[in-house]
Amino acid sequence: MANTNILCIGSVLWDVIGRSASTLRLGSDVPGRIVRLPGGVAMNIAMTLRRFGLQPSLLSAIGRDDEGRELIRACARLGIGTEHVYLSEDLPTDRYMAVEGANGLIAAIADAHSLEAAGDKILRPLADGTLGTADAPFAGLIALDGNLTAALLSEIATSPLFSAADLRIAPASPGKVQRLLPLITHPNATLYVNLEEARQLCHRDCTDSAAAAQALIDQGARRVLVTDGGATATLASPTAVFSAHPPEVLVTRVTGAGDTFMAAHIAAENSAADPEHALNAALQAAADYVSGDTQL
């Protein structure tokens, strides 16, 4: 295996998710289940990477409160490294809340204000010699999520600290995808987006993943993967475009599906899979996840 050590930079928090088998509308009051799980984009990616035998470590902000201490213990049980996490005395541990029904994600609120407030403090290990410096930057794989502030993501786009990394980028949500604009043309970046997010980035009403992926390449992206739920997904670079259809499954959950896809694709490529196999492996892992067959 090429490299089992991967940095996951971004949101690490508690997910509070309500799920119901009913079709939900505005004002629905239905029976269901409410769960609290470790979550956040960076955490979801790390948990899936761990399931594939890799050794992820987190760069994030977690509060020194009861919820933060519990989250650190959860990471330890999962085998995810937290030795480089910024632990704040005055910022609370972040949270995410979502409601899902038979008709998909109904609504979600991401409270990642502590991560945003911590700013570049979470990146100190990349600059102080712990993991790298500006003159000898970290040269491994970094999974970066869009929950960081727009200003910090803009800095990362030109920072020498990220100049040698294999940078894999995921938006936190369609509402935050514009934050990634400065990173699209990063020479070492692979961008993972869904069709809605791709449309926002390329400012085109693309009808499918292949068109959206090509639009992002035309915009200067080095490599992109565009998913579209149960429809065709596409991997594109300036020299090749490849599409594949995900397996048909009964969808029982959606929160974390994109993160699972990204992590599974990273793991497949890390095992030297060719582009076609890596894309299909990622689609299968995401299908298994949304069907409830696997956990993060």
Contacts in CASP RR format, 6 or more apart in sequence:
PFRMAT RR
TARGET T0000
AUTHOR 0000-0000-0000
METHOD contacts of the structure
MODEL  1
MANTNILCIGSVLWDVIGRSASTLRLGSDVPGRIVRLPGGVAMNIAMTLR
RFGLQPSLLSAIGRDDEGRELIRACARLGIGTEHVYLSEDLPTDRYMAVE
GANGLIAAIADAHSLEAAGDKILRPLADGTLGTADAPFAGLIALDGNLTA
ALLSEIATSPLFSAADLRIAPASPGKVQRLLPLITHPNATLYVNLEEARQ
LCHRDCTDSAAAAQALIDQGARRVLVTDGGATATLASPTAVFSAHPPEVL
VTRVTGAGDTFMAAHIAAENSAADPEHALNAALQAAADYVSGDTQL
1 54 0 8 1.000
1 270 0 8 1.000
1 271 0 8 1.000
2 270 0 8 1.000
2 271 0 8 1.000
2 272 0 8 1.000
3 140 0 8 1.000
3 141 0 8 1.000
3 270 0 8 1.000
4 53 0 8 1.000
4 54 0 8 1.000
4 55 0 8 1.000
4 270 0 8 1.000
5 54 0 8 1.000
5 55 0 8 1.000
5 56 0 8 1.000
5 57 0 8 1.000
5 140 0 8 1.000
6 46 0 8 1.000
6 49 0 8 1.000
6 54 0 8 1.000
6 55 0 8 1.000
6 56 0 8 1.000
6 57 0 8 1.000
6 140 0 8 1.000
6 141 0 8 1.000
6 142 0 8 1.000
6 143 0 8 1.000
6 266 0 8 1.000
7 56 0 8 1.000
7 57 0 8 1.000
7 58 0 8 1.000
7 59 0 8 1.000
7 84 0 8 1.000
7 131 0 8 1.000
7 138 0 8 1.000
7 140 0 8 1.000
7 141 0 8 1.000
7 142 0 8 1.000
7 143 0 8 1.000
8 42 0 8 1.000
8 43 0 8 1.000
8 45 0 8 1.000
8 46 0 8 1.000
8 49 0 8 1.000
8 56 0 8 1.000
8 57 0 8 1.000
8 58 0 8 1.000
8 59 0 8 1.000
8 60 0 8 1.000
8 142 0 8 1.000
8 143 0 8 1.000
8 145 0 8 1.000
9 42 0 8 1.000
9 58 0 8 1.000
9 59 0 8 1.000
9 60 0 8 1.000
9 122 0 8 1.000
9 123 0 8 1.000
9 142 0 8 1.000
9 143 0 8 1.000
9 144 0 8 1.000
9 145 0 8 1.000
9 148 0 8 1.000
10 40 0 8 1.000
10 41 0 8 1.000
10 42 0 8 1.000
10 58 0 8 1.000
10 59 0 8 1.000
10 60 0 8 1.000
10 115 0 8 1.000
10 122 0 8 1.000
10 144 0 8 1.000
10 145 0 8 1.000
10 146 0 8 1.000
10 147 0 8 1.000
10 148 0 8 1.000
11 39 0 8 1.000
11 40 0 8 1.000
11 41 0 8 1.000
11 42 0 8 1.000
11 43 0 8 1.000
11 60 0 8 1.000
11 94 0 8 1.000
11 96 0 8 1.000
11 110 0 8 1.000
11 112 0 8 1.000
11 115 0 8 1.000
11 145 0 8 1.000
11 147 0 8 1.000
11 172 0 8 1.000
12 38 0 8 1.000
12 39 0 8 1.000
12 40 0 8 1.000
12 42 0 8 1.000
12 43 0 8 1.000
12 58 0 8 1.000
12 60 0 8 1.000
12 61 0 8 1.000
12 62 0 8 1.000
12 71 0 8 1.000
12 75 0 8 1.000
12 85 0 8 1.000
12 94 0 8 1.000
12 115 0 8 1.000
13 38 0 8 1.000
13 39 0 8 1.000
13 40 0 8 1.000
13 43 0 8 1.000
13 71 0 8 1.000
13 93 0 8 1.000
13 94 0 8 1.000
13 95 0 8 1.000
13 96 0 8 1.000
13 111 0 8 1.000
13 112 0 8 1.000
13 115 0 8 1.000
14 36 0 8 1.000
14 37 0 8 1.000
14 38 0 8 1.000
14 39 0 8 1.000
14 67 0 8 1.000
14 71 0 8 1.000
14 93 0 8 1.000
14 94 0 8 1.000
14 95 0 8 1.000
14 96 0 8 1.000
15 35 0 8 1.000
15 36 0 8 1.000
15 37 0 8 1.000
15 38 0 8 1.000
15 39 0 8 1.000
15 40 0 8 1.000
15 95 0 8 1.000
15 96 0 8 1.000
15 97 0 8 1.000
15 98 0 8 1.000
15 255 0 8 1.000
16 34 0 8 1.000
16 35 0 8 1.000
16 36 0 8 1.000
16 95 0 8 1.000
16 96 0 8 1.000
16 97 0 8 1.000
16 98 0 8 1.000
17 34 0 8 1.000
17 35 0 8 1.000
17 36 0 8 1.000
17 37 0 8 1.000
17 97 0 8 1.000
17 98 0 8 1.000
17 99 0 8 1.000
17 100 0 8 1.000
17 253 0 8 1.000
17 255 0 8 1.000
18 32 0 8 1.000
18 33 0 8 1.000
18 34 0 8 1.000
18 35 0 8 1.000
18 98 0 8 1.000
18 99 0 8 1.000
18 100 0 8 1.000
19 32 0 8 1.000
19 33 0 8 1.000
19 34 0 8 1.000
19 35 0 8 1.000
19 99 0 8 1.000
19 100 0 8 1.000
19 101 0 8 1.000
19 252 0 8 1.000
19 253 0 8 1.000
20 28 0 8 1.000
20 30 0 8 1.000
20 31 0 8 1.000
20 32 0 8 1.000
20 33 0 8 1.000
20 99 0 8 1.000
20 100 0 8 1.000
20 101 0 8 1.000
20 102 0 8 1.000
21 32 0 8 1.000
21 101 0 8 1.000
21 102 0 8 1.000
22 28 0 8 1.000
22 30 0 8 1.000
22 31 0 8 1.000
22 32 0 8 1.000
22 101 0 8 1.000
22 102 0 8 1.000
23 101 0 8 1.000
23 102 0 8 1.000
23 103 0 8 1.000
24 30 0 8 1.000
24 99 0 8 1.000
24 101 0 8 1.000
24 102 0 8 1.000
24 103 0 8 1.000
24 106 0 8 1.000
28 106 0 8 1.000
37 296 0 8 1.000
38 47 0 8 1.000
38 71 0 8 1.000
38 74 0 8 1.000
38 75 0 8 1.000
38 78 0 8 1.000
39 47 0 8 1.000
39 96 0 8 1.000
39 296 0 8 1.000
40 94 0 8 1.000
40 96 0 8 1.000
40 145 0 8 1.000
40 147 0 8 1.000
40 259 0 8 1.000
41 145 0 8 1.000
41 146 0 8 1.000
41 147 0 8 1.000
41 170 0 8 1.000
41 172 0 8 1.000
41 259 0 8 1.000
42 58 0 8 1.000
42 59 0 8 1.000
42 60 0 8 1.000
42 143 0 8 1.000
42 145 0 8 1.000
42 147 0 8 1.000
43 58 0 8 1.000
43 60 0 8 1.000
43 75 0 8 1.000
43 80 0 8 1.000
44 256 0 8 1.000
44 259 0 8 1.000
44 260 0 8 1.000
44 263 0 8 1.000
44 296 0 8 1.000
45 56 0 8 1.000
45 143 0 8 1.000
45 145 0 8 1.000
45 170 0 8 1.000
45 259 0 8 1.000
45 262 0 8 1.000
45 263 0 8 1.000
45 266 0 8 1.000
46 56 0 8 1.000
46 57 0 8 1.000
46 58 0 8 1.000
46 78 0 8 1.000
46 80 0 8 1.000
46 143 0 8 1.000
46 263 0 8 1.000
47 78 0 8 1.000
47 80 0 8 1.000
47 263 0 8 1.000
47 296 0 8 1.000
48 259 0 8 1.000
48 260 0 8 1.000
48 263 0 8 1.000
48 264 0 8 1.000
48 267 0 8 1.000
48 285 0 8 1.000
48 296 0 8 1.000
49 55 0 8 1.000
49 56 0 8 1.000
49 143 0 8 1.000
49 263 0 8 1.000
49 266 0 8 1.000
49 267 0 8 1.000
50 56 0 8 1.000
50 78 0 8 1.000
50 79 0 8 1.000
50 80 0 8 1.000
51 294 0 8 1.000
51 296 0 8 1.000
52 263 0 8 1.000
52 264 0 8 1.000
52 267 0 8 1.000
53 267 0 8 1.000
54 266 0 8 1.000
54 267 0 8 1.000
54 270 0 8 1.000
55 79 0 8 1.000
55 81 0 8 1.000
56 80 0 8 1.000
56 81 0 8 1.000
56 143 0 8 1.000
57 80 0 8 1.000
57 81 0 8 1.000
57 82 0 8 1.000
57 83 0 8 1.000
57 84 0 8 1.000
58 75 0 8 1.000
58 80 0 8 1.000
58 81 0 8 1.000
58 82 0 8 1.000
58 84 0 8 1.000
58 85 0 8 1.000
59 84 0 8 1.000
59 85 0 8 1.000
59 86 0 8 1.000
59 122 0 8 1.000
59 123 0 8 1.000
59 125 0 8 1.000
59 126 0 8 1.000
60 85 0 8 1.000
60 86 0 8 1.000
60 115 0 8 1.000
60 122 0 8 1.000
61 85 0 8 1.000
61 86 0 8 1.000
61 87 0 8 1.000
61 88 0 8 1.000
61 91 0 8 1.000
61 94 0 8 1.000
61 114 0 8 1.000
61 115 0 8 1.000
61 117 0 8 1.000
61 118 0 8 1.000
61 119 0 8 1.000
61 121 0 8 1.000
61 122 0 8 1.000
62 68 0 8 1.000
62 71 0 8 1.000
62 72 0 8 1.000
62 82 0 8 1.000
62 85 0 8 1.000
62 86 0 8 1.000
62 87 0 8 1.000
62 88 0 8 1.000
62 93 0 8 1.000
62 114 0 8 1.000
63 87 0 8 1.000
63 88 0 8 1.000
63 89 0 8 1.000
63 91 0 8 1.000
63 92 0 8 1.000
63 93 0 8 1.000
63 114 0 8 1.000
64 87 0 8 1.000
64 88 0 8 1.000
64 89 0 8 1.000
65 92 0 8 1.000
65 93 0 8 1.000
67 92 0 8 1.000
67 93 0 8 1.000
67 95 0 8 1.000
68 93 0 8 1.000
71 93 0 8 1.000
72 82 0 8 1.000
72 85 0 8 1.000
75 81 0 8 1.000
75 82 0 8 1.000
76 82 0 8 1.000
84 125 0 8 1.000
84 130 0 8 1.000
84 131 0 8 1.000
85 122 0 8 1.000
86 118 0 8 1.000
86 121 0 8 1.000
86 122 0 8 1.000
86 124 0 8 1.000
88 114 0 8 1.000
88 118 0 8 1.000
91 114 0 8 1.000
91 117 0 8 1.000
91 118 0 8 1.000
92 114 0 8 1.000
93 114 0 8 1.000
94 110 0 8 1.000
94 111 0 8 1.000
94 112 0 8 1.000
94 113 0 8 1.000
94 114 0 8 1.000
94 115 0 8 1.000
95 111 0 8 1.000
96 108 0 8 1.000
96 109 0 8 1.000
96 110 0 8 1.000
96 111 0 8 1.000
96 112 0 8 1.000
97 108 0 8 1.000
97 109 0 8 1.000
97 111 0 8 1.000
98 105 0 8 1.000
98 107 0 8 1.000
98 108 0 8 1.000
98 109 0 8 1.000
98 255 0 8 1.000
99 105 0 8 1.000
99 106 0 8 1.000
99 107 0 8 1.000
99 108 0 8 1.000
100 106 0 8 1.000
100 253 0 8 1.000
100 254 0 8 1.000
100 255 0 8 1.000
104 251 0 8 1.000
104 254 0 8 1.000
105 254 0 8 1.000
105 255 0 8 1.000
108 173 0 8 1.000
108 255 0 8 1.000
110 147 0 8 1.000
110 172 0 8 1.000
110 173 0 8 1.000
112 147 0 8 1.000
112 172 0 8 1.000
115 122 0 8 1.000
115 147 0 8 1.000
115 148 0 8 1.000
116 147 0 8 1.000
116 148 0 8 1.000
116 149 0 8 1.000
119 148 0 8 1.000
119 149 0 8 1.000
119 152 0 8 1.000
120 152 0 8 1.000
120 155 0 8 1.000
123 152 0 8 1.000
123 156 0 8 1.000
123 161 0 8 1.000
124 130 0 8 1.000
125 131 0 8 1.000
125 132 0 8 1.000
126 132 0 8 1.000
126 137 0 8 1.000
126 138 0 8 1.000
126 161 0 8 1.000
126 162 0 8 1.000
127 133 0 8 1.000
127 134 0 8 1.000
127 161 0 8 1.000
129 136 0 8 1.000
131 138 0 8 1.000
132 138 0 8 1.000
132 161 0 8 1.000
133 161 0 8 1.000
134 160 0 8 1.000
134 161 0 8 1.000
135 160 0 8 1.000
137 160 0 8 1.000
137 161 0 8 1.000
137 162 0 8 1.000
137 163 0 8 1.000
137 164 0 8 1.000
137 165 0 8 1.000
138 161 0 8 1.000
138 162 0 8 1.000
138 164 0 8 1.000
138 165 0 8 1.000
139 164 0 8 1.000
139 165 0 8 1.000
140 164 0 8 1.000
140 165 0 8 1.000
140 166 0 8 1.000
141 165 0 8 1.000
141 166 0 8 1.000
141 168 0 8 1.000
141 266 0 8 1.000
141 270 0 8 1.000
142 162 0 8 1.000
142 165 0 8 1.000
142 166 0 8 1.000
142 167 0 8 1.000
142 168 0 8 1.000
143 168 0 8 1.000
143 170 0 8 1.000
143 262 0 8 1.000
143 263 0 8 1.000
143 266 0 8 1.000
144 156 0 8 1.000
144 167 0 8 1.000
144 168 0 8 1.000
144 169 0 8 1.000
144 170 0 8 1.000
144 183 0 8 1.000
145 169 0 8 1.000
145 170 0 8 1.000
145 171 0 8 1.000
145 172 0 8 1.000
146 153 0 8 1.000
146 169 0 8 1.000
146 170 0 8 1.000
146 171 0 8 1.000
146 172 0 8 1.000
146 176 0 8 1.000
146 177 0 8 1.000
146 179 0 8 1.000
146 180 0 8 1.000
147 172 0 8 1.000
147 176 0 8 1.000
148 156 0 8 1.000
148 179 0 8 1.000
149 179 0 8 1.000
150 178 0 8 1.000
150 179 0 8 1.000
153 179 0 8 1.000
153 180 0 8 1.000
153 182 0 8 1.000
153 183 0 8 1.000
154 182 0 8 1.000
156 162 0 8 1.000
156 183 0 8 1.000
157 182 0 8 1.000
157 183 0 8 1.000
157 186 0 8 1.000
158 182 0 8 1.000
162 186 0 8 1.000
162 188 0 8 1.000
163 188 0 8 1.000
164 188 0 8 1.000
165 188 0 8 1.000
166 188 0 8 1.000
166 190 0 8 1.000
167 183 0 8 1.000
167 186 0 8 1.000
167 188 0 8 1.000
167 189 0 8 1.000
167 190 0 8 1.000
168 189 0 8 1.000
168 190 0 8 1.000
168 192 0 8 1.000
168 262 0 8 1.000
168 266 0 8 1.000
169 180 0 8 1.000
169 183 0 8 1.000
169 186 0 8 1.000
169 189 0 8 1.000
169 190 0 8 1.000
169 191 0 8 1.000
169 192 0 8 1.000
170 192 0 8 1.000
170 193 0 8 1.000
170 258 0 8 1.000
170 259 0 8 1.000
170 262 0 8 1.000
171 177 0 8 1.000
171 179 0 8 1.000
171 180 0 8 1.000
171 193 0 8 1.000
171 197 0 8 1.000
174 194 0 8 1.000
174 196 0 8 1.000
174 197 0 8 1.000
174 200 0 8 1.000
175 200 0 8 1.000
177 193 0 8 1.000
177 197 0 8 1.000
177 200 0 8 1.000
177 201 0 8 1.000
178 200 0 8 1.000
178 201 0 8 1.000
180 191 0 8 1.000
180 201 0 8 1.000
181 201 0 8 1.000
183 189 0 8 1.000
183 191 0 8 1.000
184 191 0 8 1.000
184 201 0 8 1.000
184 216 0 8 1.000
184 219 0 8 1.000
184 220 0 8 1.000
184 221 0 8 1.000
185 219 0 8 1.000
185 220 0 8 1.000
185 221 0 8 1.000
185 222 0 8 1.000
186 222 0 8 1.000
187 222 0 8 1.000
188 222 0 8 1.000
189 221 0 8 1.000
189 222 0 8 1.000
189 223 0 8 1.000
190 222 0 8 1.000
190 223 0 8 1.000
190 224 0 8 1.000
190 225 0 8 1.000
191 216 0 8 1.000
191 221 0 8 1.000
191 223 0 8 1.000
191 224 0 8 1.000
191 225 0 8 1.000
192 224 0 8 1.000
192 225 0 8 1.000
192 227 0 8 1.000
192 258 0 8 1.000
192 261 0 8 1.000
192 262 0 8 1.000
192 265 0 8 1.000
193 201 0 8 1.000
193 212 0 8 1.000
193 216 0 8 1.000
193 224 0 8 1.000
193 225 0 8 1.000
193 226 0 8 1.000
193 227 0 8 1.000
194 226 0 8 1.000
194 227 0 8 1.000
194 228 0 8 1.000
194 229 0 8 1.000
194 258 0 8 1.000
195 206 0 8 1.000
195 208 0 8 1.000
195 209 0 8 1.000
195 212 0 8 1.000
195 226 0 8 1.000
195 227 0 8 1.000
195 228 0 8 1.000
195 229 0 8 1.000
195 231 0 8 1.000
198 206 0 8 1.000
198 209 0 8 1.000
198 212 0 8 1.000
198 213 0 8 1.000
198 215 0 8 1.000
198 216 0 8 1.000
198 224 0 8 1.000
198 226 0 8 1.000
199 205 0 8 1.000
199 206 0 8 1.000
199 212 0 8 1.000
201 216 0 8 1.000
201 219 0 8 1.000
202 212 0 8 1.000
202 215 0 8 1.000
202 216 0 8 1.000
202 218 0 8 1.000
202 219 0 8 1.000
204 211 0 8 1.000
204 212 0 8 1.000
204 215 0 8 1.000
206 212 0 8 1.000
206 215 0 8 1.000
208 228 0 8 1.000
208 231 0 8 1.000
208 232 0 8 1.000
208 234 0 8 1.000
209 226 0 8 1.000
209 227 0 8 1.000
209 228 0 8 1.000
209 231 0 8 1.000
209 232 0 8 1.000
209 233 0 8 1.000
209 234 0 8 1.000
209 243 0 8 1.000
210 226 0 8 1.000
210 232 0 8 1.000
210 234 0 8 1.000
210 236 0 8 1.000
210 241 0 8 1.000
210 243 0 8 1.000
212 226 0 8 1.000
212 234 0 8 1.000
213 224 0 8 1.000
213 225 0 8 1.000
213 226 0 8 1.000
213 234 0 8 1.000
213 235 0 8 1.000
213 236 0 8 1.000
213 241 0 8 1.000
214 236 0 8 1.000
214 241 0 8 1.000
216 224 0 8 1.000
216 226 0 8 1.000
216 236 0 8 1.000
217 224 0 8 1.000
217 236 0 8 1.000
217 237 0 8 1.000
217 238 0 8 1.000
222 237 0 8 1.000
222 238 0 8 1.000
223 235 0 8 1.000
223 236 0 8 1.000
223 237 0 8 1.000
224 235 0 8 1.000
224 236 0 8 1.000
224 237 0 8 1.000
225 233 0 8 1.000
225 234 0 8 1.000
225 235 0 8 1.000
225 236 0 8 1.000
225 261 0 8 1.000
225 262 0 8 1.000
225 265 0 8 1.000
225 279 0 8 1.000
225 282 0 8 1.000
226 233 0 8 1.000
226 234 0 8 1.000
226 236 0 8 1.000
227 233 0 8 1.000
227 246 0 8 1.000
227 258 0 8 1.000
227 261 0 8 1.000
227 283 0 8 1.000
227 286 0 8 1.000
229 246 0 8 1.000
230 245 0 8 1.000
230 246 0 8 1.000
230 248 0 8 1.000
231 245 0 8 1.000
231 246 0 8 1.000
232 243 0 8 1.000
232 244 0 8 1.000
232 245 0 8 1.000
233 243 0 8 1.000
233 244 0 8 1.000
233 245 0 8 1.000
233 246 0 8 1.000
233 279 0 8 1.000
233 283 0 8 1.000
234 241 0 8 1.000
234 242 0 8 1.000
234 243 0 8 1.000
235 241 0 8 1.000
235 242 0 8 1.000
235 243 0 8 1.000
235 275 0 8 1.000
235 278 0 8 1.000
235 279 0 8 1.000
236 242 0 8 1.000
240 275 0 8 1.000
242 275 0 8 1.000
242 276 0 8 1.000
242 279 0 8 1.000
244 276 0 8 1.000
244 279 0 8 1.000
244 280 0 8 1.000
244 283 0 8 1.000
245 283 0 8 1.000
246 283 0 8 1.000
246 284 0 8 1.000
246 286 0 8 1.000
246 287 0 8 1.000
247 283 0 8 1.000
247 284 0 8 1.000
247 287 0 8 1.000
249 287 0 8 1.000
249 288 0 8 1.000
249 290 0 8 1.000
249 291 0 8 1.000
250 291 0 8 1.000
251 290 0 8 1.000
251 291 0 8 1.000
252 290 0 8 1.000
252 291 0 8 1.000
252 292 0 8 1.000
253 289 0 8 1.000
253 290 0 8 1.000
253 292 0 8 1.000
254 290 0 8 1.000
256 289 0 8 1.000
256 296 0 8 1.000
257 286 0 8 1.000
257 289 0 8 1.000
257 290 0 8 1.000
258 286 0 8 1.000
259 296 0 8 1.000
260 285 0 8 1.000
260 286 0 8 1.000
260 289 0 8 1.000
260 296 0 8 1.000
261 282 0 8 1.000
261 283 0 8 1.000
261 285 0 8 1.000
261 286 0 8 1.000
262 282 0 8 1.000
263 285 0 8 1.000
264 281 0 8 1.000
264 282 0 8 1.000
264 284 0 8 1.000
264 285 0 8 1.000
264 286 0 8 1.000
265 278 0 8 1.000
265 279 0 8 1.000
265 281 0 8 1.000
265 282 0 8 1.000
267 281 0 8 1.000
268 277 0 8 1.000
268 278 0 8 1.000
268 281 0 8 1.000
268 282 0 8 1.000
269 278 0 8 1.000
273 281 0 8 1.000
285 294 0 8 1.000
288 294 0 8 1.000
289 296 0 8 1.000
END
